[in-house]
């Protein structure tokens, strides 16, 4: 057996407003809407992000994303109006943490 795909699930209270926010973060509309309350971004053939409406669990999700151009990501987030505290130095890389409106954390990492 081999795992061939990974989907991170971010739980939110209001999926419609979350879709608008994640569309700004990823710079693209969702790739799929497989069922009510669930939207997906397929970031490449092997991984992606699901935004799932689940008010009881909202704000308890997180993901770390390796970014090929962290400075470019910072610029695109700023242009989209996504609040952040800028790029920070970490032990072996730089990080750019953000939070969605429910408090789910996304940490972009890069050199």
C-alpha positions, 0 to 999 in steps of 0.5 A: 500500500502507498498513500498517493494523496494528502488533503488537509482539512480546515474546519470553519464556522461559515464556509461561504466566507471562508471560501472567499478568504482562502480564495484570496490566500491561494489566488484561485477559486476552489477546484471542487465542491464535492458536497454541501459544506465542503470545498477543495483546492488541489494545490498539485496532483498529490496534495490539497486543502479542504475547507469544511463547515463544522462549527463545533470544531472550527478554529482548531485546524492548522497546516504548514506549507513549504513555499518556493517564494516566501517573499512573493507569498508575502506580497500576494497576501498583502495585495489580497488584504490578508493580515499577517505579521510578516516573515519571521526567522525560525531555527532552520528556515523563515516562516510566515504565519497567518490565521483565517477568520476562525483562528485556524493557523497556516504557516508558510515556510521557506528559505 
